Amino acid sequence: MTSLARSSNACLVLLALLLLPACAHTDTPAPETGEADAAASESEASSLETQSSETQSSETESSETTSSETAPSDEGATETAAAGRADAAACDGGLIYDDGTLEAGYGYVPSAKWGRYLQVIDSDDLASRTLDTVCVCWLRSREVDRIEFEVVFHHDAAGRPAAEPYAKRTGVAENVPKNRASGGRFYAVDVSDVEVPEGRSWVGVRYDPSVSRFSYVCADHSPESPQIEGYQQEDRAPTLMPILGSRDPIFAGHRALMLRVKASPPASP
């Protein structure tokens, strides 16, 4: 069963009990009043998880507090309900880290003005350095079923994404499916004029959570899937933060974002 939980600093002292629903409450979202007064270092991420109620948790990394929320569960679903599967053929033949089954979804609460999720890629794993398509899996938990987003490309800077993208392309997801059991849906974005640098670089999505409210990037938590580096940031956080190694429980078990990259065939000699 999936649920929506917002982190609050009141739960910070309960980090040692992350496996417990420390601040469980009903399916009514917490009010946004006062969120605009939060410290500039506070970011609010969100996740679709297999929990029976809304739970709250937070983390502090390098004096930065990151808040999280999870989306409400499917009506009538159970905690043991099977995770949904997205379109396995999306970006077929491209660089695919996920197994097509989503166990979670990451997003940001509507008080955030923008948020982004990035995943590492390597040119050696692509057919060529000239890209063709990026496929992004999205899902939602509320009424808004249209997401305008950007696919963003970042250089690698000493093992992490550079602060600003070197390229970005616009995408639109319409008729976005609702909740985890739906399996989410991949949306293809034409990036045929983008060339990635040799070696490591980063690709991801950036969107406005205040417009595309309660929307989520699908995430693979299957233990059999490879563990892929990722970073995330919203507008009030001063820097990109790693997903792997995060103490925020919504990222526990993270393996990969369901974000696929397909390159153009190599040029004929």
Salt bridges, closest charged atoms under 4 A:
GLU32 OE2 - ARG213 NH2 3.75
GLU35 OE2 - ARG6 NE 3.52
GLU44 OE1 - ARG236 NH2 3.58
GLU54 OE1 - HIS25 ND1 2.95
GLU69 OE1 - ARG6 NH2 3.44
ASP98 OD1 - ARG260 NH2 2.65
GLU148 OE2 - ARG146 NH1 2.51
ASP156 OD1 - ARG200 NH2 3.44
GLU174 OE2 - ARG146 NE 3.04
ASP193 OD1 - ARG169 NE 3.07
GLU195 OE2 - ARG129 NH2 3.72
GLU229 OE2 - ARG200 NH1 2.83
GLU234 OE2 - ARG236 NH2 3.52
